[in-house]
Amino acid sequence: MMIPDFFQSPEPINNIGLLKILLGLFFVLFATFVGVEIRLENDEED
C-alpha cells in the first residue's frame, strides 16, 4: 500500500483542511470558467 501517512492521521482536522482546499480550488476554477463563458457571450453580441 502506498498510502501516505497524512491520510492515516487520526486527526480529522487535516482531512477537513484538505477538503476545504480542494473545494476552494474547484470553486475558483468553476468561477473562472463561468466568467470566461460570460465574457465570450458578451463579445459575440458586439
Rosetta constraint file for C-alpha pairs under 8 A:
AtomPair CA 3 CA 7 HARMONIC 6.97 0.50
AtomPair CA 3 CA 8 HARMONIC 7.75 0.50
AtomPair CA 4 CA 8 HARMONIC 7.10 0.50
AtomPair CA 5 CA 9 HARMONIC 6.38 0.50
AtomPair CA 6 CA 14 HARMONIC 7.95 0.50
AtomPair CA 7 CA 15 HARMONIC 7.44 0.50
AtomPair CA 9 CA 14 HARMONIC 7.68 0.50
AtomPair CA 11 CA 15 HARMONIC 7.63 0.50
AtomPair CA 12 CA 16 HARMONIC 6.19 0.50
AtomPair CA 13 CA 17 HARMONIC 6.06 0.50
AtomPair CA 14 CA 18 HARMONIC 6.17 0.50
AtomPair CA 15 CA 19 HARMONIC 6.11 0.50
AtomPair CA 16 CA 20 HARMONIC 6.17 0.50
AtomPair CA 17 CA 21 HARMONIC 6.25 0.50
AtomPair CA 18 CA 22 HARMONIC 6.23 0.50
AtomPair CA 19 CA 23 HARMONIC 6.09 0.50
AtomPair CA 20 CA 24 HARMONIC 5.93 0.50
AtomPair CA 21 CA 25 HARMONIC 6.17 0.50
AtomPair CA 22 CA 26 HARMONIC 6.14 0.50
AtomPair CA 23 CA 27 HARMONIC 6.04 0.50
AtomPair CA 24 CA 28 HARMONIC 6.20 0.50
AtomPair CA 25 CA 29 HARMONIC 6.18 0.50
AtomPair CA 26 CA 30 HARMONIC 6.01 0.50
AtomPair CA 27 CA 31 HARMONIC 5.95 0.50
AtomPair CA 28 CA 32 HARMONIC 6.05 0.50
AtomPair CA 29 CA 33 HARMONIC 6.17 0.50
AtomPair CA 30 CA 34 HARMONIC 6.21 0.50
AtomPair CA 31 CA 35 HARMONIC 6.04 0.50
AtomPair CA 32 CA 36 HARMONIC 6.21 0.50
AtomPair CA 33 CA 37 HARMONIC 6.23 0.50
AtomPair CA 34 CA 38 HARMONIC 6.21 0.50
AtomPair CA 35 CA 39 HARMONIC 6.16 0.50
AtomPair CA 36 CA 40 HARMONIC 6.14 0.50
AtomPair CA 37 CA 41 HARMONIC 6.28 0.50
AtomPair CA 38 CA 42 HARMONIC 6.27 0.50
AtomPair CA 39 CA 43 HARMONIC 6.27 0.50
AtomPair CA 40 CA 44 HARMONIC 6.31 0.50
AtomPair CA 41 CA 45 HARMONIC 6.63 0.50
AtomPair CA 42 CA 46 HARMONIC 6.96 0.50
